[in-house]
């Protein structure tokens, strides 16, 4: 079994967790780039790879499962940061 990785891209920070084969949990945090959330995602993976002494490709080669989540859309809805929206349906 390799690494299990979970990453959550939030409005301010991108948080990552890596579980090793031995069950050790290591946590990582990088800033989220609001106009380009994927940059925070990749930065978090790169930070984790460096912590294990690996390049990003070598780290990813050992990842068995990567789970992604985001609260960006939820935050926009809760803070009223979206354009007025309606859902129109028919039969």
Phi and psi restraints in degrees (range 20) as a CNS / XPLOR table:
assign (resid 1 and name C) (resid 2 and name N)
       (resid 2 and name CA) (resid 2 and name C) 1.0 -100.5 20.0 2
assign (resid 2 and name N) (resid 2 and name CA)
       (resid 2 and name C) (resid 3 and name N) 1.0 -151.8 20.0 2
assign (resid 2 and name C) (resid 3 and name N)
       (resid 3 and name CA) (resid 3 and name C) 1.0 -78.0 20.0 2
assign (resid 3 and name N) (resid 3 and name CA)
       (resid 3 and name C) (resid 4 and name N) 1.0 146.1 20.0 2
assign (resid 3 and name C) (resid 4 and name N)
       (resid 4 and name CA) (resid 4 and name C) 1.0 -109.0 20.0 2
assign (resid 4 and name N) (resid 4 and name CA)
       (resid 4 and name C) (resid 5 and name N) 1.0 126.9 20.0 2
assign (resid 4 and name C) (resid 5 and name N)
       (resid 5 and name CA) (resid 5 and name C) 1.0 -125.1 20.0 2
assign (resid 5 and name N) (resid 5 and name CA)
       (resid 5 and name C) (resid 6 and name N) 1.0 135.0 20.0 2
assign (resid 5 and name C) (resid 6 and name N)
       (resid 6 and name CA) (resid 6 and name C) 1.0 -128.6 20.0 2
assign (resid 6 and name N) (resid 6 and name CA)
       (resid 6 and name C) (resid 7 and name N) 1.0 134.4 20.0 2
assign (resid 6 and name C) (resid 7 and name N)
       (resid 7 and name CA) (resid 7 and name C) 1.0 -132.8 20.0 2
assign (resid 7 and name N) (resid 7 and name CA)
       (resid 7 and name C) (resid 8 and name N) 1.0 133.5 20.0 2
assign (resid 7 and name C) (resid 8 and name N)
       (resid 8 and name CA) (resid 8 and name C) 1.0 -121.0 20.0 2
assign (resid 8 and name N) (resid 8 and name CA)
       (resid 8 and name C) (resid 9 and name N) 1.0 119.1 20.0 2
assign (resid 8 and name C) (resid 9 and name N)
       (resid 9 and name CA) (resid 9 and name C) 1.0 -92.7 20.0 2
assign (resid 9 and name N) (resid 9 and name CA)
       (resid 9 and name C) (resid 10 and name N) 1.0 113.8 20.0 2
assign (resid 9 and name C) (resid 10 and name N)
       (resid 10 and name CA) (resid 10 and name C) 1.0 -106.3 20.0 2
assign (resid 10 and name N) (resid 10 and name CA)
       (resid 10 and name C) (resid 11 and name N) 1.0 -176.7 20.0 2
assign (resid 10 and name C) (resid 11 and name N)
       (resid 11 and name CA) (resid 11 and name C) 1.0 -68.7 20.0 2
assign (resid 11 and name N) (resid 11 and name CA)
       (resid 11 and name C) (resid 12 and name N) 1.0 -31.9 20.0 2
assign (resid 11 and name C) (resid 12 and name N)
       (resid 12 and name CA) (resid 12 and name C) 1.0 -111.8 20.0 2
assign (resid 12 and name N) (resid 12 and name CA)
       (resid 12 and name C) (resid 13 and name N) 1.0 -43.9 20.0 2
assign (resid 12 and name C) (resid 13 and name N)
       (resid 13 and name CA) (resid 13 and name C) 1.0 -127.0 20.0 2
assign (resid 13 and name N) (resid 13 and name CA)
       (resid 13 and name C) (resid 14 and name N) 1.0 154.5 20.0 2
assign (resid 13 and name C) (resid 14 and name N)
       (resid 14 and name CA) (resid 14 and name C) 1.0 -107.9 20.0 2
assign (resid 14 and name N) (resid 14 and name CA)
       (resid 14 and name C) (resid 15 and name N) 1.0 122.5 20.0 2
assign (resid 14 and name C) (resid 15 and name N)
       (resid 15 and name CA) (resid 15 and name C) 1.0 -107.9 20.0 2
assign (resid 15 and name N) (resid 15 and name CA)
       (resid 15 and name C) (resid 16 and name N) 1.0 137.3 20.0 2
assign (resid 15 and name C) (resid 16 and name N)
       (resid 16 and name CA) (resid 16 and name C) 1.0 -128.5 20.0 2
assign (resid 16 and name N) (resid 16 and name CA)
       (resid 16 and name C) (resid 17 and name N) 1.0 148.5 20.0 2
assign (resid 16 and name C) (resid 17 and name N)
       (resid 17 and name CA) (resid 17 and name C) 1.0 -133.6 20.0 2
assign (resid 17 and name N) (resid 17 and name CA)
       (resid 17 and name C) (resid 18 and name N) 1.0 135.6 20.0 2
assign (resid 17 and name C) (resid 18 and name N)
       (resid 18 and name CA) (resid 18 and name C) 1.0 -124.5 20.0 2
assign (resid 18 and name N) (resid 18 and name CA)
       (resid 18 and name C) (resid 19 and name N) 1.0 128.8 20.0 2
assign (resid 18 and name C) (resid 19 and name N)
       (resid 19 and name CA) (resid 19 and name C) 1.0 -108.2 20.0 2
assign (resid 19 and name N) (resid 19 and name CA)
       (resid 19 and name C) (resid 20 and name N) 1.0 125.7 20.0 2
assign (resid 19 and name C) (resid 20 and name N)
       (resid 20 and name CA) (resid 20 and name C) 1.0 -85.6 20.0 2
assign (resid 20 and name N) (resid 20 and name CA)
       (resid 20 and name C) (resid 21 and name N) 1.0 172.2 20.0 2
assign (resid 20 and name C) (resid 21 and name N)
       (resid 21 and name CA) (resid 21 and name C) 1.0 -57.2 20.0 2
assign (resid 21 and name N) (resid 21 and name CA)
       (resid 21 and name C) (resid 22 and name N) 1.0 -35.2 20.0 2
assign (resid 21 and name C) (resid 22 and name N)
       (resid 22 and name CA) (resid 22 and name C) 1.0 -81.0 20.0 2
assign (resid 22 and name N) (resid 22 and name CA)
       (resid 22 and name C) (resid 23 and name N) 1.0 0.1 20.0 2
assign (resid 22 and name C) (resid 23 and name N)
       (resid 23 and name CA) (resid 23 and name C) 1.0 90.8 20.0 2
assign (resid 23 and name N) (resid 23 and name CA)
       (resid 23 and name C) (resid 24 and name N) 1.0 3.7 20.0 2
assign (resid 23 and name C) (resid 24 and name N)
       (resid 24 and name CA) (resid 24 and name C) 1.0 -70.5 20.0 2
assign (resid 24 and name N) (resid 24 and name CA)
       (resid 24 and name C) (resid 25 and name N) 1.0 136.6 20.0 2
assign (resid 24 and name C) (resid 25 and name N)
       (resid 25 and name CA) (resid 25 and name C) 1.0 -109.3 20.0 2
assign (resid 25 and name N) (resid 25 and name CA)
       (resid 25 and name C) (resid 26 and name N) 1.0 125.8 20.0 2
assign (resid 25 and name C) (resid 26 and name N)
       (resid 26 and name CA) (resid 26 and name C) 1.0 -121.3 20.0 2
assign (resid 26 and name N) (resid 26 and name CA)
       (resid 26 and name C) (resid 27 and name N) 1.0 135.4 20.0 2
assign (resid 26 and name C) (resid 27 and name N)
       (resid 27 and name CA) (resid 27 and name C) 1.0 -110.7 20.0 2
assign (resid 27 and name N) (resid 27 and name CA)
       (resid 27 and name C) (resid 28 and name N) 1.0 145.5 20.0 2
assign (resid 27 and name C) (resid 28 and name N)
       (resid 28 and name CA) (resid 28 and name C) 1.0 -137.7 20.0 2
assign (resid 28 and name N) (resid 28 and name CA)
       (resid 28 and name C) (resid 29 and name N) 1.0 148.6 20.0 2
assign (resid 28 and name C) (resid 29 and name N)
       (resid 29 and name CA) (resid 29 and name C) 1.0 -141.7 20.0 2
assign (resid 29 and name N) (resid 29 and name CA)
       (resid 29 and name C) (resid 30 and name N) 1.0 132.5 20.0 2
assign (resid 29 and name C) (resid 30 and name N)
       (resid 30 and name CA) (resid 30 and name C) 1.0 -135.9 20.0 2
assign (resid 30 and name N) (resid 30 and name CA)
       (resid 30 and name C) (resid 31 and name N) 1.0 157.6 20.0 2
assign (resid 30 and name C) (resid 31 and name N)
       (resid 31 and name CA) (resid 31 and name C) 1.0 -66.8 20.0 2
assign (resid 31 and name N) (resid 31 and name CA)
       (resid 31 and name C) (resid 32 and name N) 1.0 146.3 20.0 2
assign (resid 31 and name C) (resid 32 and name N)
       (resid 32 and name CA) (resid 32 and name C) 1.0 -89.5 20.0 2
assign (resid 32 and name N) (resid 32 and name CA)
       (resid 32 and name C) (resid 33 and name N) 1.0 136.1 20.0 2
assign (resid 32 and name C) (resid 33 and name N)
       (resid 33 and name CA) (resid 33 and name C) 1.0 -96.8 20.0 2
assign (resid 33 and name N) (resid 33 and name CA)
       (resid 33 and name C) (resid 34 and name N) 1.0 105.4 20.0 2
assign (resid 33 and name C) (resid 34 and name N)
       (resid 34 and name CA) (resid 34 and name C) 1.0 -59.6 20.0 2
assign (resid 34 and name N) (resid 34 and name CA)
       (resid 34 and name C) (resid 35 and name N) 1.0 -35.4 20.0 2
assign (resid 34 and name C) (resid 35 and name N)
       (resid 35 and name CA) (resid 35 and name C) 1.0 -78.2 20.0 2
assign (resid 35 and name N) (resid 35 and name CA)
       (resid 35 and name C) (resid 36 and name N) 1.0 -16.4 20.0 2
assign (resid 35 and name C) (resid 36 and name N)
       (resid 36 and name CA) (resid 36 and name C) 1.0 -147.7 20.0 2
assign (resid 36 and name N) (resid 36 and name CA)
       (resid 36 and name C) (resid 37 and name N) 1.0 74.2 20.0 2
assign (resid 36 and name C) (resid 37 and name N)
       (resid 37 and name CA) (resid 37 and name C) 1.0 -56.8 20.0 2
assign (resid 37 and name N) (resid 37 and name CA)
       (resid 37 and name C) (resid 38 and name N) 1.0 -25.3 20.0 2
assign (resid 37 and name C) (resid 38 and name N)
       (resid 38 and name CA) (resid 38 and name C) 1.0 -63.5 20.0 2
assign (resid 38 and name N) (resid 38 and name CA)
       (resid 38 and name C) (resid 39 and name N) 1.0 -26.2 20.0 2
assign (resid 38 and name C) (resid 39 and name N)
       (resid 39 and name CA) (resid 39 and name C) 1.0 -65.4 20.0 2
assign (resid 39 and name N) (resid 39 and name CA)
       (resid 39 and name C) (resid 40 and name N) 1.0 -40.6 20.0 2
assign (resid 39 and name C) (resid 40 and name N)
       (resid 40 and name CA) (resid 40 and name C) 1.0 -66.2 20.0 2
assign (resid 40 and name N) (resid 40 and name CA)
       (resid 40 and name C) (resid 41 and name N) 1.0 -37.2 20.0 2
assign (resid 40 and name C) (resid 41 and name N)
       (resid 41 and name CA) (resid 41 and name C) 1.0 -61.0 20.0 2
assign (resid 41 and name N) (resid 41 and name CA)
       (resid 41 and name C) (resid 42 and name N) 1.0 -50.8 20.0 2
assign (resid 41 and name C) (resid 42 and name N)
       (resid 42 and name CA) (resid 42 and name C) 1.0 -66.3 20.0 2
assign (resid 42 and name N) (resid 42 and name CA)
       (resid 42 and name C) (resid 43 and name N) 1.0 -39.7 20.0 2
assign (resid 42 and name C) (resid 43 and name N)
       (resid 43 and name CA) (resid 43 and name C) 1.0 -61.2 20.0 2
assign (resid 43 and name N) (resid 43 and name CA)
       (resid 43 and name C) (resid 44 and name N) 1.0 -37.7 20.0 2
assign (resid 43 and name C) (resid 44 and name N)
       (resid 44 and name CA) (resid 44 and name C) 1.0 -67.3 20.0 2
assign (resid 44 and name N) (resid 44 and name CA)
       (resid 44 and name C) (resid 45 and name N) 1.0 -41.4 20.0 2
assign (resid 44 and name C) (resid 45 and name N)
       (resid 45 and name CA) (resid 45 and name C) 1.0 -64.1 20.0 2
assign (resid 45 and name N) (resid 45 and name CA)
       (resid 45 and name C) (resid 46 and name N) 1.0 -41.3 20.0 2
assign (resid 45 and name C) (resid 46 and name N)
       (resid 46 and name CA) (resid 46 and name C) 1.0 -64.4 20.0 2
assign (resid 46 and name N) (resid 46 and name CA)
       (resid 46 and name C) (resid 47 and name N) 1.0 -39.3 20.0 2
assign (resid 46 and name C) (resid 47 and name N)
       (resid 47 and name CA) (resid 47 and name C) 1.0 -63.5 20.0 2
assign (resid 47 and name N) (resid 47 and name CA)
       (resid 47 and name C) (resid 48 and name N) 1.0 -41.8 20.0 2
assign (resid 47 and name C) (resid 48 and name N)
       (resid 48 and name CA) (resid 48 and name C) 1.0 -64.7 20.0 2
assign (resid 48 and name N) (resid 48 and name CA)
       (resid 48 and name C) (resid 49 and name N) 1.0 -44.2 20.0 2
assign (resid 48 and name C) (resid 49 and name N)
       (resid 49 and name CA) (resid 49 and name C) 1.0 -58.7 20.0 2
assign (resid 49 and name N) (resid 49 and name CA)
       (resid 49 and name C) (resid 50 and name N) 1.0 -46.5 20.0 2
assign (resid 49 and name C) (resid 50 and name N)
       (resid 50 and name CA) (resid 50 and name C) 1.0 -60.6 20.0 2
assign (resid 50 and name N) (resid 50 and name CA)
       (resid 50 and name C) (resid 51 and name N) 1.0 -38.2 20.0 2
assign (resid 50 and name C) (resid 51 and name N)
       (resid 51 and name CA) (resid 51 and name C) 1.0 -63.4 20.0 2
assign (resid 51 and name N) (resid 51 and name CA)
       (resid 51 and name C) (resid 52 and name N) 1.0 -27.1 20.0 2
assign (resid 51 and name C) (resid 52 and name N)
       (resid 52 and name CA) (resid 52 and name C) 1.0 -97.8 20.0 2
assign (resid 52 and name N) (resid 52 and name CA)
       (resid 52 and name C) (resid 53 and name N) 1.0 7.7 20.0 2
assign (resid 52 and name C) (resid 53 and name N)
       (resid 53 and name CA) (resid 53 and name C) 1.0 71.2 20.0 2
assign (resid 53 and name N) (resid 53 and name CA)
       (resid 53 and name C) (resid 54 and name N) 1.0 30.3 20.0 2
assign (resid 53 and name C) (resid 54 and name N)
       (resid 54 and name CA) (resid 54 and name C) 1.0 -124.7 20.0 2
assign (resid 54 and name N) (resid 54 and name CA)
       (resid 54 and name C) (resid 55 and name N) 1.0 157.2 20.0 2
assign (resid 54 and name C) (resid 55 and name N)
       (resid 55 and name CA) (resid 55 and name C) 1.0 -75.5 20.0 2
assign (resid 55 and name N) (resid 55 and name CA)
       (resid 55 and name C) (resid 56 and name N) 1.0 163.5 20.0 2
assign (resid 55 and name C) (resid 56 and name N)
       (resid 56 and name CA) (resid 56 and name C) 1.0 -60.3 20.0 2
assign (resid 56 and name N) (resid 56 and name CA)
       (resid 56 and name C) (resid 57 and name N) 1.0 -46.2 20.0 2
assign (resid 56 and name C) (resid 57 and name N)
       (resid 57 and name CA) (resid 57 and name C) 1.0 -60.9 20.0 2
assign (resid 57 and name N) (resid 57 and name CA)
       (resid 57 and name C) (resid 58 and name N) 1.0 -39.1 20.0 2
assign (resid 57 and name C) (resid 58 and name N)
       (resid 58 and name CA) (resid 58 and name C) 1.0 -67.5 20.0 2
assign (resid 58 and name N) (resid 58 and name CA)
       (resid 58 and name C) (resid 59 and name N) 1.0 -38.4 20.0 2
assign (resid 58 and name C) (resid 59 and name N)
       (resid 59 and name CA) (resid 59 and name C) 1.0 -64.2 20.0 2
assign (resid 59 and name N) (resid 59 and name CA)
       (resid 59 and name C) (resid 60 and name N) 1.0 -49.6 20.0 2
assign (resid 59 and name C) (resid 60 and name N)
       (resid 60 and name CA) (resid 60 and name C) 1.0 -62.5 20.0 2
assign (resid 60 and name N) (resid 60 and name CA)
       (resid 60 and name C) (resid 61 and name N) 1.0 -30.3 20.0 2
assign (resid 60 and name C) (resid 61 and name N)
       (resid 61 and name CA) (resid 61 and name C) 1.0 -65.5 20.0 2
assign (resid 61 and name N) (resid 61 and name CA)
       (resid 61 and name C) (resid 62 and name N) 1.0 -20.5 20.0 2
assign (resid 61 and name C) (resid 62 and name N)
       (resid 62 and name CA) (resid 62 and name C) 1.0 -102.6 20.0 2
assign (resid 62 and name N) (resid 62 and name CA)
       (resid 62 and name C) (resid 63 and name N) 1.0 3.2 20.0 2
assign (resid 62 and name C) (resid 63 and name N)
       (resid 63 and name CA) (resid 63 and name C) 1.0 -85.4 20.0 2
assign (resid 63 and name N) (resid 63 and name CA)
       (resid 63 and name C) (resid 64 and name N) 1.0 121.3 20.0 2
assign (resid 63 and name C) (resid 64 and name N)
       (resid 64 and name CA) (resid 64 and name C) 1.0 -84.9 20.0 2
assign (resid 64 and name N) (resid 64 and name CA)
       (resid 64 and name C) (resid 65 and name N) 1.0 -33.5 20.0 2
assign (resid 64 and name C) (resid 65 and name N)
       (resid 65 and name CA) (resid 65 and name C) 1.0 -148.0 20.0 2
assign (resid 65 and name N) (resid 65 and name CA)
       (resid 65 and name C) (resid 66 and name N) 1.0 131.6 20.0 2
assign (resid 65 and name C) (resid 66 and name N)
       (resid 66 and name CA) (resid 66 and name C) 1.0 -124.4 20.0 2
assign (resid 66 and name N) (resid 66 and name CA)
       (resid 66 and name C) (resid 67 and name N) 1.0 122.3 20.0 2
assign (resid 66 and name C) (resid 67 and name N)
       (resid 67 and name CA) (resid 67 and name C) 1.0 -113.4 20.0 2
assign (resid 67 and name N) (resid 67 and name CA)
       (resid 67 and name C) (resid 68 and name N) 1.0 136.0 20.0 2
assign (resid 67 and name C) (resid 68 and name N)
       (resid 68 and name CA) (resid 68 and name C) 1.0 -122.1 20.0 2
assign (resid 68 and name N) (resid 68 and name CA)
       (resid 68 and name C) (resid 69 and name N) 1.0 139.4 20.0 2
assign (resid 68 and name C) (resid 69 and name N)
       (resid 69 and name CA) (resid 69 and name C) 1.0 -143.4 20.0 2
assign (resid 69 and name N) (resid 69 and name CA)
       (resid 69 and name C) (resid 70 and name N) 1.0 161.7 20.0 2
assign (resid 69 and name C) (resid 70 and name N)
       (resid 70 and name CA) (resid 70 and name C) 1.0 -148.7 20.0 2
assign (resid 70 and name N) (resid 70 and name CA)
       (resid 70 and name C) (resid 71 and name N) 1.0 147.8 20.0 2
assign (resid 70 and name C) (resid 71 and name N)
       (resid 71 and name CA) (resid 71 and name C) 1.0 -111.5 20.0 2
assign (resid 71 and name N) (resid 71 and name CA)
       (resid 71 and name C) (resid 72 and name N) 1.0 9.5 20.0 2
assign (resid 71 and name C) (resid 72 and name N)
       (resid 72 and name CA) (resid 72 and name C) 1.0 -58.8 20.0 2
assign (resid 72 and name N) (resid 72 and name CA)
       (resid 72 and name C) (resid 73 and name N) 1.0 -49.5 20.0 2
assign (resid 72 and name C) (resid 73 and name N)
       (resid 73 and name CA) (resid 73 and name C) 1.0 -66.4 20.0 2
assign (resid 73 and name N) (resid 73 and name CA)
       (resid 73 and name C) (resid 74 and name N) 1.0 -41.4 20.0 2
assign (resid 73 and name C) (resid 74 and name N)
       (resid 74 and name CA) (resid 74 and name C) 1.0 -60.3 20.0 2
assign (resid 74 and name N) (resid 74 and name CA)
       (resid 74 and name C) (resid 75 and name N) 1.0 -45.2 20.0 2
assign (resid 74 and name C) (resid 75 and name N)
       (resid 75 and name CA) (resid 75 and name C) 1.0 -60.9 20.0 2
assign (resid 75 and name N) (resid 75 and name CA)
       (resid 75 and name C) (resid 76 and name N) 1.0 -42.4 20.0 2
assign (resid 75 and name C) (resid 76 and name N)
       (resid 76 and name CA) (resid 76 and name C) 1.0 -60.2 20.0 2
assign (resid 76 and name N) (resid 76 and name CA)
       (resid 76 and name C) (resid 77 and name N) 1.0 -43.8 20.0 2
assign (resid 76 and name C) (resid 77 and name N)
       (resid 77 and name CA) (resid 77 and name C) 1.0 -66.1 20.0 2
assign (resid 77 and name N) (resid 77 and name CA)
       (resid 77 and name C) (resid 78 and name N) 1.0 -44.7 20.0 2
assign (resid 77 and name C) (resid 78 and name N)
       (resid 78 and name CA) (resid 78 and name C) 1.0 -67.0 20.0 2
assign (resid 78 and name N) (resid 78 and name CA)
       (resid 78 and name C) (resid 79 and name N) 1.0 -33.8 20.0 2
assign (resid 78 and name C) (resid 79 and name N)
       (resid 79 and name CA) (resid 79 and name C) 1.0 -91.7 20.0 2
assign (resid 79 and name N) (resid 79 and name CA)
       (resid 79 and name C) (resid 80 and name N) 1.0 -0.6 20.0 2
assign (resid 79 and name C) (resid 80 and name N)
       (resid 80 and name CA) (resid 80 and name C) 1.0 68.7 20.0 2
assign (resid 80 and name N) (resid 80 and name CA)
       (resid 80 and name C) (resid 81 and name N) 1.0 31.5 20.0 2
assign (resid 80 and name C) (resid 81 and name N)
       (resid 81 and name CA) (resid 81 and name C) 1.0 -92.2 20.0 2
assign (resid 81 and name N) (resid 81 and name CA)
       (resid 81 and name C) (resid 82 and name N) 1.0 14.4 20.0 2
assign (resid 81 and name C) (resid 82 and name N)
       (resid 82 and name CA) (resid 82 and name C) 1.0 -106.9 20.0 2
assign (resid 82 and name N) (resid 82 and name CA)
       (resid 82 and name C) (resid 83 and name N) 1.0 162.2 20.0 2
assign (resid 82 and name C) (resid 83 and name N)
       (resid 83 and name CA) (resid 83 and name C) 1.0 -71.0 20.0 2
assign (resid 83 and name N) (resid 83 and name CA)
       (resid 83 and name C) (resid 84 and name N) 1.0 153.2 20.0 2
assign (resid 83 and name C) (resid 84 and name N)
       (resid 84 and name CA) (resid 84 and name C) 1.0 -55.3 20.0 2
assign (resid 84 and name N) (resid 84 and name CA)
       (resid 84 and name C) (resid 85 and name N) 1.0 132.5 20.0 2
assign (resid 84 and name C) (resid 85 and name N)
       (resid 85 and name CA) (resid 85 and name C) 1.0 -134.5 20.0 2
assign (resid 85 and name N) (resid 85 and name CA)
       (resid 85 and name C) (resid 86 and name N) 1.0 145.9 20.0 2
assign (resid 85 and name C) (resid 86 and name N)
       (resid 86 and name CA) (resid 86 and name C) 1.0 -135.9 20.0 2
assign (resid 86 and name N) (resid 86 and name CA)
       (resid 86 and name C) (resid 87 and name N) 1.0 154.4 20.0 2
assign (resid 86 and name C) (resid 87 and name N)
       (resid 87 and name CA) (resid 87 and name C) 1.0 -117.3 20.0 2
assign (resid 87 and name N) (resid 87 and name CA)
       (resid 87 and name C) (resid 88 and name N) 1.0 117.9 20.0 2
assign (resid 87 and name C) (resid 88 and name N)
       (resid 88 and name CA) (resid 88 and name C) 1.0 -113.8 20.0 2
assign (resid 88 and name N) (resid 88 and name CA)
       (resid 88 and name C) (resid 89 and name N) 1.0 129.3 20.0 2
assign (resid 88 and name C) (resid 89 and name N)
       (resid 89 and name CA) (resid 89 and name C) 1.0 -131.3 20.0 2
assign (resid 89 and name N) (resid 89 and name CA)
       (resid 89 and name C) (resid 90 and name N) 1.0 162.0 20.0 2
assign (resid 89 and name C) (resid 90 and name N)
       (resid 90 and name CA) (resid 90 and name C) 1.0 -128.5 20.0 2
assign (resid 90 and name N) (resid 90 and name CA)
       (resid 90 and name C) (resid 91 and name N) 1.0 175.1 20.0 2
